[in-house]
C-alpha cells in the first residue's frame, strides 16, 4: 500500500488546485459573474435581466427593458469596476447590454 503524504492543504488551496488542474476556472468565473450581477444590481434590475453571459473578457447582459438598458449604458465603466471588485479580480474588460 502506498502511504499518504502528510502535507496539509487548507480547503481554499485544495479547491484552487483542483480547478486549475481540471481547467474548470473559466466555468466557475461564469457562475461567479452571474451571482455578482444579481447581488450588485439588486432585484429591480435582476427582474428585467434575461441572460448574463461571460465570453472571454466581455460580459453580455440581455435586458427586457430598453429604458433600463439605456440607463445602465450610461454607467458601464462603473458597473465593470464594481463587478471586478466584487469578483476580486480583473475579469471583465467590456460590457455589452442587449
Secondary structure as the mmCIF struct_conf table of DSSP 4:
data_model
#
loop_
_struct_conf.conf_type_id
_struct_conf.id
_struct_conf.beg_label_comp_id
_struct_conf.beg_label_asym_id
_struct_conf.beg_label_seq_id
_struct_conf.end_label_comp_id
_struct_conf.end_label_asym_id
_struct_conf.end_label_seq_id
HELX_LH_PP_P HELX_LH_PP_P1 UNK A 2 UNK A 5
HELX_RH_AL_P HELX_RH_AL_P1 UNK A 11 UNK A 21
TURN_TY1_P TURN_TY1_P1 UNK A 22 UNK A 23
HELX_RH_AL_P HELX_RH_AL_P2 UNK A 25 UNK A 48
STRN STRN1 UNK A 49 UNK A 55
TURN_TY1_P TURN_TY1_P2 UNK A 56 UNK A 57
STRN STRN2 UNK A 58 UNK A 63
BEND BEND1 UNK A 64 UNK A 64
HELX_RH_AL_P HELX_RH_AL_P3 UNK A 66 UNK A 73
TURN_TY1_P TURN_TY1_P3 UNK A 74 UNK A 75
HELX_RH_AL_P HELX_RH_AL_P4 UNK A 76 UNK A 87
TURN_TY1_P TURN_TY1_P4 UNK A 88 UNK A 88
BEND BEND2 UNK A 89 UNK A 89
STRN STRN3 UNK A 94 UNK A 97
#
